[in-house]
Amino acid sequence: MSVHEGGEPQIGIIKFYNPRKGYGFVTRPEGNDVFFHLTHFRTMTVPAPGAVVQFSLGQNREGLTAEDMVVVPPDTVECYGGVITALDSEGGEIVTPDNFAISFRRSDFIPHTRADSLKVGDEVEMHFLMQEADESWRAKVVRSPGYQPESSVGARTERHEPDEEEENRRMLGILYKTDLDEEALQAARSLAERNMRATLSALVSRVFDHRLEPVTRRALVELIPSIYFDDDCQVFLETMTARLREALELEEGPGDAAAGEVLCLLLDDAHFPVRWSQYLLPFGLSLLRNLAPLTPCQALLDEPAQAEAMEVWLTRVCRHVEQRRSGHGYVLTTALATCDELWRRESLHEPLRRVLARLLVALDAEGLANQIYHLRDKITPEFLPVLLPLISQHPDLSQALRSPAQSEIFAQWIEMLLRGSGE
């Protein structure tokens, strides 16, 4: 469904494309990256990352999409030159010929496979400069000078192949909801092979589901380190897996001491691999959400030192959302659901208020609309009096509620709130 019919065409740069699954993302000068499927190209031929495209905006159940896509000349977008003057594991700084500093992230370098080979002194080209909240500038697209994307990659000639994205969602649904142990395990194995970031969160949720047999829960735990990212990430996941395995030795559920150790390890921020935050933050948040109701973890979270560690850890989530890093919408949805669970601990109310205010203020109208939609059935009545006033104070709320779906969800929340207050 087009949401900009009759409006000006959009211009963007293909940032990522998975030829096997037939989907990718387009970076725009303003706003979040937009999803597209190969069938959204008029020619059914998808150019490689780095190609400049023209498209119209549409919308599906998950949010905005790029549709009616065509390739346009590279000089359609402005290009800025510069030299890398600083680098770290996440990104670095580029200085232009007129001595203007621009930050960038490795995840924004095209092609992404060459991001690890960057070094200080490299000349680069930048597109789509944006101003951050702290008034610094960041390049949304960075590439080597003269880089030319291939004419096409992964073009498919069949329009009727199975929708793998839909299949992934189906299997995630099985993994989250099914009572059939073997089916859950089969879905988990398949998702782990596809290396999906959402798989980690789903595995954690199922691990703590006591409807499953202990042997199945342990089998799910063993799949966690099979989702490979890099060596640092593997050390973290393998260590966490070992602790979780110990916690699940008792058939009736997590052992008290081991569950507390898992929580302490998670909140020890020094062990968290920053490079893969977009994948590991939802995993950690899901783990935190499932640990919080356990008696030993409740006692730990009531301790001032652990409550402070929890707030420090959630601050990483805030930075991820504020800087619009890859996957920040999914991270935010998981974070808000986790805050809902943590709100049951009165000792955490003040730090959670600070975290929530920071998370929500970082959203633009589009992001707020997406969160309202994704949270429609995830917020408990107890948490609604906390979250709804913060959403109501958002300056872009009226714009976010232009869609009938979001307006209906918001109206239902207000009705729930009024019923709960007895008014």
Secondary structure, DSSP 4 states (H G I P E B T S, - for coil): -BSSTTSPPEEEEEEEEETTTTEEEEE-SSSS-EEEEGGGBTTS-PPPTT-EEEEEEEEETTEEEEEEEEE--GGGS--EEEEEEEE-SSEEEEE-TT--EEEEEGGGEESGGGGGG--TT-EEEEEEEEE-TTS-EEEEEEE-TT----S-SS--S-S-S--HHHHHHHHHHHHHH---HHHHHHHHHHHHHTT-HHHHHHHHHHHT-TTS-HHHHHHHHHHGGGS---HHHHHHHHHHHHHHHHHT-STTS--HHHHHHHHHHHH-GGGS-GGGHHHHHHHHHHHHHHHTTSHHHHHHHTSHHHHHHHHHHHHHHHHHHHTT-TTHHHHHHHHHHHHHHHTTSGGGHHHHHHHHHHHHHT--HHHHHHHHHHTTTT--TTTHHHHHHHHHT-TTHHHHT-SHHHHHHHHHHHHHHHHHHT-
